[in-house]
Amino acid sequence: MCPRDQLRSCVGGSALLILFPFILAFSFPAARAQQPQNQAREYERDGRLALEQKNYAAAVRDFQLTLKLDPSSAVAHSGLGIALRENGHLSEAIGEFQKAVKLEPQGWEVRYLLAQTFILLGDFKNAAAALRLVLQLQPGYPDALYNLAMAEWKAGDRRAATRDFRNLLSLQPRDSSTHFHLGLLLRETGDAWDALTEFQTASALQPRDFQTRCELGWTLVGLQHFDEAVKEFQGVLQADPRYAPAHYGVGVVRELTDEGDYGASEFREAIRLKPDFADAHIHLAHVMVEQRNFTEAMAALRTASRLKPDDPAIHLVRGLYFKSQGDPQHALEEVRICGASSTGSPRPITSSGCFCDRGWNWKARPASSARPSS
């Protein structure tokens, strides 16, 4: 749904940047008379050093030793949570962060670590709830607002995600990543013109972000502004002739405008640069079926089936192949498989029989080629 997904902060060593203020605030109590308490602080310091050195096994050991002597150390629970998370033990990490939150309910840093771990676990509803509490304690924290919008989007609350992306842009209007993701979200909801504006802004802020320029191109394709789309893809190729997705984009436009020879050459170039580019193989197969080059078509389909076996478009192209062979029974069977295996928004099918894996359905939501008047 949203390529280039990002978690801002709290991943790997950057989690320490969030944890250290919390450590400084809570890890050195005034009363240190008892020897076990002093020993606990030593283990705690060893654990923090191990985290800095990314020696997570040692950090787990040291924080566990801390907690044996001082079960009420919120810092030790937080540090142990980070170490467990970096070792892939997400559920255990969440348990430690939750213990730290109970011990220090006003500590926004630990709530943020907890929210990030919920996101890594795929629990976006709990992540969003935790991030809202972070923002109550630390209003206007940009990374929390960004991740809240991403979590809401993943949880299916597009309206809230749109609102929070826009709230973030009111704080950081030159944040190209936020413009990019808001563009993806708006396009997913069918608001292609506003999406186009966001991609244009992101591209102006980061002209060498080729993924953004390609998504701008795809949005123009959806709006049937094919010449402008080609200019975007070709602009990327002028900067980097080896960027396979831009060759693929030009190929799709040529395919849509009945320039199959040019499209096929672009698909072949994309495949040469990126042999595992499954969509390029699928589109090449489609063009080859249209041109009755069945040997190359079936070779491309075999490769696509190996790379992306669950892609329903493979069955669609097979159906076109069987139709061209005068075998309507097998053609219909493949089309039925294609329909049964499609989930979410199916690949858009145009009147020319072309399709594009962009996650939005041109046939169900035809886009106007003219910008609506304001």
C-alpha positions as CSV (number, residue, x, y, z in Angstrom):
1,M,0.0,0.0,0.0
2,C,2.6,2.5,0.9
3,P,6.0,1.9,-0.6
4,R,9.1,3.4,1.2
5,D,7.4,2.9,4.6
6,Q,9.5,4.5,7.3
7,L,9.7,4.5,11.0
8,R,11.1,7.7,12.2
9,S,13.6,7.4,15.0
10,C,13.7,4.6,17.6
11,V,15.1,2.0,15.2
12,G,18.5,0.5,16.0
13,G,21.0,2.9,17.7
14,S,18.7,5.9,17.1
15,A,16.5,4.5,19.9
16,L,19.2,5.6,22.3
17,L,18.6,9.2,21.3
18,I,15.1,8.8,22.7
19,L,16.1,6.8,25.7
20,F,19.1,8.8,27.0
21,P,17.1,11.8,28.3
22,F,14.9,9.4,30.1
23,I,18.0,7.7,31.6
24,L,19.5,11.0,32.7
25,A,16.2,11.9,34.4
26,F,15.6,8.7,36.2
27,S,18.7,6.5,36.6
28,F,20.5,8.2,39.4
29,P,18.4,8.4,42.6
30,A,19.7,10.4,45.5
31,A,19.7,7.6,47.9
32,R,22.4,5.1,47.1
33,A,23.4,3.8,50.4
34,Q,22.6,0.1,49.9
35,Q,25.1,-2.0,48.1
36,P,22.5,-3.9,45.9
37,Q,21.2,-0.5,44.7
38,N,24.8,0.5,43.7
39,Q,25.3,-2.9,42.0
40,A,22.1,-2.4,40.1
41,R,23.3,1.0,38.8
42,E,26.5,-0.6,37.6
43,Y,24.6,-3.3,35.7
44,E,22.4,-0.5,34.3
45,R,25.4,1.5,33.1
46,D,26.9,-1.7,31.5
47,G,23.6,-2.3,29.8
48,R,23.6,1.2,28.3
49,L,27.1,0.8,27.1
50,A,26.2,-2.5,25.5
51,L,23.3,-0.8,23.7
52,E,25.6,1.9,22.4
53,Q,28.0,-0.8,21.1
54,K,25.0,-2.7,19.6
55,N,25.9,-5.7,21.7
56,Y,22.3,-6.6,22.4
57,A,22.9,-10.0,24.0
58,A,25.1,-8.3,26.6
59,A,22.5,-5.6,27.0
60,V,19.8,-8.1,27.7
61,R,22.0,-9.8,30.3
62,D,22.9,-6.6,32.1
63,F,19.4,-5.2,32.2
64,Q,18.0,-8.5,33.4
65,L,20.7,-8.4,36.2
66,T,19.6,-4.8,37.0
67,L,16.0,-5.9,37.3
68,K,16.8,-8.7,39.6
69,L,18.2,-6.2,42.1
70,D,15.8,-3.3,41.2
71,P,12.5,-4.5,39.7
72,S,11.2,-0.9,39.7
73,S,13.9,0.5,37.3
74,A,11.9,2.0,34.4
75,V,15.2,2.6,32.6
76,A,16.2,-1.1,32.9
77,H,12.8,-2.2,31.5
78,S,13.2,0.3,28.6
79,G,16.7,-0.7,27.9
80,L,15.8,-4.4,28.0
81,G,12.9,-3.6,25.6
82,I,15.2,-2.0,23.1
83,A,17.7,-4.9,23.3
84,L,14.9,-7.5,22.9
85,R,13.5,-5.6,20.0
86,E,16.8,-5.4,18.2
87,N,17.1,-9.1,18.6
88,G,13.7,-9.6,17.0
89,H,11.7,-10.4,20.2
90,L,9.0,-7.9,19.6
91,S,6.3,-9.2,21.9
92,E,8.7,-9.5,24.8
93,A,10.0,-6.0,24.1
94,I,6.4,-4.6,24.2
95,G,6.0,-6.2,27.6
96,E,9.1,-4.4,28.9
97,F,8.1,-1.1,27.5
98,Q,4.6,-1.5,29.1
99,K,6.2,-2.1,32.5
100,A,8.3,1.0,32.0
101,V,5.2,3.1,31.1
102,K,3.5,1.9,34.3
103,L,6.5,3.0,36.4
104,E,6.9,6.3,34.6
105,P,3.5,7.2,33.1
106,Q,4.7,10.7,32.2
107,G,7.7,9.5,30.2
108,W,6.8,10.1,26.6
109,E,10.0,8.6,25.3
110,V,9.1,5.1,26.5
111,R,5.6,5.4,25.0
112,Y,7.2,6.3,21.7
113,L,9.4,3.2,21.9
114,L,6.3,1.2,22.6
115,A,4.4,2.7,19.7
116,Q,7.3,2.0,17.3
117,T,7.4,-1.6,18.4
118,F,3.7,-2.0,17.9
119,I,4.3,-0.7,14.3
120,L,7.1,-3.2,13.7
121,L,4.7,-6.0,15.0
122,G,2.0,-4.8,12.6
123,D,-0.4,-3.8,15.4
124,F,-1.3,-0.4,14.0
125,K,-4.3,0.4,16.1
126,N,-2.3,0.1,19.4
127,A,0.5,2.0,17.8
128,A,-1.8,4.9,16.9
129,A,-3.3,4.9,20.5
130,A,0.2,5.0,22.0
131,L,1.3,7.8,19.6
132,R,-1.7,9.9,20.5
133,L,-0.6,9.7,24.2
134,V,2.9,10.6,23.1
135,L,1.5,13.7,21.4
136,Q,-0.5,14.6,24.5
137,L,2.8,14.6,26.6
138,Q,4.9,16.1,23.8
139,P,2.7,18.2,21.6
140,G,3.9,18.8,18.1
141,Y,6.6,16.2,18.1
142,P,7.1,15.7,14.3
143,D,8.3,12.1,14.3
144,A,5.3,11.0,16.4
145,L,2.9,12.9,14.2
146,Y,4.4,11.3,11.1
147,N,4.3,7.8,12.5
148,L,0.7,8.4,13.8
149,A,-0.4,9.2,10.3
150,M,1.4,6.1,8.9
151,A,-0.2,3.9,11.6
152,E,-3.7,5.3,11.0
153,W,-3.2,4.7,7.2
154,K,-2.2,1.1,7.8
155,A,-5.1,0.6,10.2
156,G,-7.5,1.8,7.5
157,D,-8.4,5.2,8.9
158,R,-7.5,7.3,5.8
159,R,-9.3,10.4,6.9
160,A,-7.3,10.6,10.1
161,A,-4.1,9.8,8.3
162,T,-4.8,12.6,5.8
163,R,-5.5,15.1,8.6
164,D,-2.3,14.2,10.5
165,F,-0.1,14.4,7.4
166,R,-1.5,17.8,6.8
167,N,-1.0,18.8,10.4
168,L,2.6,17.7,10.1
169,L,3.0,19.8,6.9
170,S,1.8,22.8,8.8
171,L,4.8,22.3,11.1
172,Q,7.3,21.2,8.5
173,P,6.1,22.4,5.1
174,R,9.4,21.4,3.4
175,D,9.2,17.7,4.5
176,S,9.4,16.0,1.2
177,S,8.7,12.5,2.6
178,T,5.4,13.7,4.1
179,H,4.4,15.2,0.8
180,F,5.3,12.0,-0.9
181,H,3.3,9.8,1.4
182,L,0.3,12.1,1.5
183,G,0.4,11.9,-2.3
184,L,0.2,8.1,-2.2
185,L,-2.6,8.3,0.3
186,L,-4.6,10.8,-1.7
187,R,-4.2,8.9,-4.9
188,E,-5.3,5.7,-3.1
189,T,-8.5,7.4,-2.1
190,G,-9.1,8.6,-5.7
191,D,-8.0,12.2,-5.2
192,A,-5.6,12.1,-8.1
193,W,-5.3,15.9,-8.6
194,D,-4.4,16.7,-5.0
195,A,-2.0,13.7,-5.1
196,L,-0.4,15.2,-8.2
197,T,0.2,18.5,-6.3
198,E,1.9,16.6,-3.4
199,F,4.2,14.7,-5.7
200,Q,5.1,17.9,-7.5
201,T,6.0,19.5,-4.3
202,A,8.0,16.6,-3.1
203,S,9.8,16.4,-6.4
204,A,10.6,20.1,-6.2
205,L,12.1,19.7,-2.8
206,Q,14.1,16.6,-3.7
207,P,14.7,16.7,-7.5
208,R,16.9,13.5,-7.4
209,D,14.3,11.4,-5.6
210,F,13.5,9.2,-8.5
211,Q,10.8,7.2,-6.8
212,T,8.9,10.4,-6.2
213,R,9.2,11.5,-9.8
214,C,8.1,8.1,-11.0
215,E,5.0,8.2,-8.8
216,L,4.3,11.7,-10.2
217,G,4.5,10.0,-13.6
218,W,2.1,7.2,-12.6
219,T,-0.4,9.8,-11.4
220,L,-0.2,11.5,-14.7
221,V,-0.7,8.2,-16.4
222,G,-3.9,7.6,-14.3
223,L,-5.1,11.1,-15.4
224,Q,-4.4,10.1,-19.0
225,H,-1.8,12.9,-19.4
226,F,0.5,10.5,-21.2
227,D,2.9,13.0,-22.8
228,E,3.5,14.7,-19.4
229,A,4.0,11.3,-17.8
230,V,6.6,10.3,-20.3
231,K,8.5,13.6,-19.7
232,E,8.7,12.7,-16.0
233,F,10.0,9.2,-16.6
234,Q,12.4,10.4,-19.3
235,G,13.6,13.1,-16.9
236,V,14.6,10.4,-14.5
237,L,16.4,8.5,-17.2
238,Q,18.3,11.6,-18.2
239,A,19.6,11.8,-14.7
240,D,20.1,8.0,-14.3
241,P,19.8,5.9,-17.5
242,R,20.0,2.8,-15.4
243,Y,16.9,3.4,-13.3
244,A,14.8,0.4,-14.3
245,P,11.4,1.7,-12.9
246,A,11.6,4.7,-15.2
247,H,12.1,2.5,-18.3
248,Y,9.2,0.4,-17.1
249,G,7.1,3.6,-16.8
250,V,7.9,4.7,-20.3
251,G,7.1,1.2,-21.5
252,V,3.6,1.2,-19.9
253,V,2.8,4.5,-21.5
254,R,3.9,3.2,-24.9
255,E,1.8,0.1,-24.3
256,L,-1.3,2.2,-23.4
257,T,-0.9,4.4,-26.5
258,D,-0.6,1.4,-28.8
259,E,3.2,1.8,-29.4
260,G,3.9,-1.8,-28.5
261,D,7.3,-2.0,-30.2
262,Y,8.6,0.9,-28.2
263,G,7.0,-0.4,-25.0
264,A,8.6,-3.8,-25.5
265,S,12.1,-2.3,-25.9
266,E,11.6,-0.4,-22.6
267,F,10.4,-3.5,-20.8
268,R,13.4,-5.4,-22.1
269,E,15.7,-2.7,-20.9
270,A,14.1,-2.6,-17.5
271,I,14.6,-6.4,-17.3
272,R,18.2,-6.1,-18.4
273,L,18.9,-3.7,-15.6
274,K,16.7,-5.5,-13.0
275,P,16.2,-9.2,-14.0
276,D,13.8,-9.8,-11.1
277,F,11.4,-7.0,-12.2
278,A,8.3,-9.2,-12.3
279,D,5.9,-6.5,-13.5
280,A,8.2,-5.7,-16.5
281,H,8.1,-9.4,-17.4
282,I,4.3,-9.4,-17.2
283,H,3.9,-6.4,-19.4
284,L,6.4,-7.7,-21.9
285,A,4.4,-10.9,-22.1
286,H,1.3,-8.9,-22.8
287,V,2.9,-7.0,-25.6
288,M,4.3,-10.1,-27.1
289,V,0.9,-11.8,-27.0
290,E,-0.5,-8.8,-28.8
291,Q,2.2,-9.1,-31.4
292,R,1.8,-12.9,-31.6
293,N,5.4,-13.5,-30.5
294,F,4.2,-16.4,-28.3
295,T,7.6,-17.9,-27.7
296,E,8.9,-14.7,-26.0
297,A,5.5,-14.2,-24.3
298,M,5.5,-17.5,-22.6
299,A,9.1,-17.2,-21.6
300,A,8.3,-13.9,-19.9
301,L,5.3,-15.4,-18.2
302,R,7.3,-18.3,-16.9
303,T,9.8,-15.9,-15.4
304,A,7.0,-13.8,-13.9
305,S,5.4,-16.9,-12.4
306,R,8.6,-17.8,-10.7
307,L,9.2,-14.2,-9.4
308,K,5.6,-13.4,-8.4
309,P,3.5,-16.6,-8.4
310,D,0.4,-15.1,-6.8
311,D,0.1,-12.1,-9.2
312,P,-3.4,-12.3,-10.8
313,A,-2.2,-10.4,-13.9
314,I,-0.2,-13.5,-14.9
315,H,-3.5,-15.4,-15.4
316,L,-5.0,-12.4,-17.2
317,V,-2.1,-12.5,-19.8
318,R,-2.4,-16.3,-20.1
319,G,-6.1,-15.8,-20.8
320,L,-5.2,-13.4,-23.6
321,Y,-2.8,-15.9,-24.9
322,F,-5.4,-18.7,-25.0
323,K,-7.9,-16.3,-26.6
324,S,-5.4,-15.6,-29.3
325,Q,-5.0,-19.3,-29.8
326,G,-8.7,-19.8,-30.3
327,D,-9.1,-21.6,-27.0
328,P,-11.9,-19.7,-25.2
329,Q,-12.4,-22.4,-22.6
330,H,-8.9,-22.1,-21.2
331,A,-9.0,-18.3,-21.7
332,L,-12.1,-18.1,-19.5
333,E,-10.6,-20.3,-16.9
334,E,-7.5,-18.1,-16.6
335,V,-9.7,-15.0,-16.4
336,R,-11.7,-16.6,-13.6
337,I,-8.6,-17.4,-11.7
338,C,-7.4,-13.8,-12.1
339,G,-10.6,-12.5,-10.7
340,A,-10.7,-15.0,-7.8
341,S,-7.1,-14.3,-6.8
342,S,-7.4,-10.5,-6.9
343,T,-7.5,-8.8,-3.5
344,G,-8.2,-5.2,-2.7
345,S,-8.1,-3.0,-5.8
346,P,-7.5,-5.2,-8.9
347,R,-5.1,-4.1,-11.5
348,P,-6.6,-1.4,-13.7
349,I,-7.7,-2.7,-17.1
350,T,-7.9,-0.1,-19.9
351,S,-9.8,-0.4,-23.1
352,S,-6.5,-1.5,-24.8
353,G,-6.3,-4.4,-22.5
354,C,-3.3,-3.0,-20.6
355,F,-2.9,-3.0,-16.9
356,C,-0.7,-1.3,-14.4
357,D,0.2,-2.4,-10.9
358,R,-0.3,1.0,-9.2
359,G,-2.9,0.0,-6.5
360,W,-5.8,2.0,-7.9
361,N,-8.5,0.9,-10.3
362,W,-8.8,3.1,-13.4
363,K,-11.8,1.2,-14.6
364,A,-13.8,1.5,-11.4
365,R,-12.7,5.1,-10.8
366,P,-12.2,6.7,-14.2
367,A,-10.1,9.9,-13.8
368,S,-10.9,13.1,-15.5
369,S,-8.2,14.3,-17.8
370,A,-9.0,17.9,-17.0
371,R,-8.2,19.5,-13.7
372,P,-11.4,20.4,-11.9
373,S,-12.1,24.1,-11.5
374,S,-11.5,25.5,-8.1
